[in-house]
Amino acid sequence: MVNLEAWSELTNEFKAKGVTLVAVSKTKPASDIQALYDAGQRDFGENYVQELVEKEVLLPTDIRWHFIGHLQSNKVKYIAPYVHLIHAVDNAGLLAEINKQALKNNRTIDVLLQMYIANEDTKFGMDEQEIKDFLQHFQPHVMANVRICGLMGMASFTDDMEQVKREFTQLHTFFSHLATTCFAGKPEFKVCSMGMSSDYGPAIEAGSNMVRIGSLLFGSRA
Ligand SMILES: *Cc1c(COP(=O)(O)O)cnc(C)c1O
């Protein structure tokens, strides 16, 4: 069941703050997505390739599909024709494959680098040093069909909102640093994707401008 009231409240709040709402529709039926689309939502997030492929053909073509999960290189080709933003790039091989598939489709694909900020070892992503090394080896002229548009991260799964806020602040500080150094003069480097249903508040306080929200809009997942 789609919670249109929650959607409307969140949309108004985020619009006022300049935050993009990505509605995370994983495991939910295309009819739920259509219901939010009809209300005006255009950005949707999925994290399983097969599921995105199945839904994409059923739904309006002006949806901006965000791929927010861990992406395997051999599956990039299935989403390359239409994906709007890939949030979780964490290795050079994956980025090279995205570039290759973007070229094949005669387009440029926007991506975010996933930064590891949680105090857990179950989440994907690169730490600050790994991102610096990654960017040092990045050759924009070779990778002409991808654009690095910012960073994405997930905080620890904890009730300690002070810790969550610290982790988001760490990500945003590094994002701002990159924006004025490596990416100085590159206006496309502007997305700081952090915050989900349980922690979008501290994420926005820490500087997030893109939140990925599922269960608050679509109900909890099985
Ligand atoms: C599922 C998921 C979300 C949304 O989670 P909710 O708690 O349902 O809001 C956000 N980001 C990523 C990467 C996810 O996999």
The ligand as an SDF file (V2000), in Angstrom:
LIG
                    3D

 15 15  0  0  0  0  0  0  0  0999 V2000
   16.3700   -0.3500    0.6020 C   0  0  0  0  0  0  0  0  0  0  0  0
   17.3090    0.7880    0.5030 C   0  0  0  0  0  0  0  0  0  0  0  0
   16.9150    2.0840    0.8790 C   0  0  0  0  0  0  0  0  0  0  0  0
   15.5470    2.4160    1.4800 C   0  0  0  0  0  0  0  0  0  0  0  0
   15.3860    1.8440    2.7260 O   0  0  0  0  0  0  0  0  0  0  0  0
   14.1060    2.2220    3.6580 P   0  0  0  0  0  0  0  0  0  0  0  0
   14.5840    1.9200    5.0100 O   0  0  0  0  0  0  0  0  0  0  0  0
   13.0030    1.3190    3.2180 O   0  0  0  0  0  0  0  0  0  0  0  0
   13.8010    3.6400    3.4360 O   0  0  0  0  0  0  0  0  0  0  0  0
   17.8220    3.1160    0.7100 C   0  0  0  0  0  0  0  0  0  0  0  0
   19.0450    2.8960    0.2000 N   0  0  0  0  0  0  0  0  0  0  0  0
   19.4580    1.6690   -0.1760 C   0  0  0  0  0  0  0  0  0  0  0  0
   20.8230    1.5120   -0.7380 C   0  0  0  0  0  0  0  0  0  0  0  0
   18.6140    0.5800   -0.0350 C   0  0  0  0  0  0  0  0  0  0  0  0
   19.0370   -0.6280   -0.4080 O   0  0  0  0  0  0  0  0  0  0  0  0
  1  2  1  0
  2  3  1  0
  2 14  2  0
  3  4  1  0
  3 10  2  0
  4  5  1  0
  5  6  1  0
  6  7  2  0
  6  8  1  0
  6  9  1  0
 10 11  1  0
 11 12  2  0
 12 13  1  0
 12 14  1  0
 14 15  1  0
M  END
$$$$
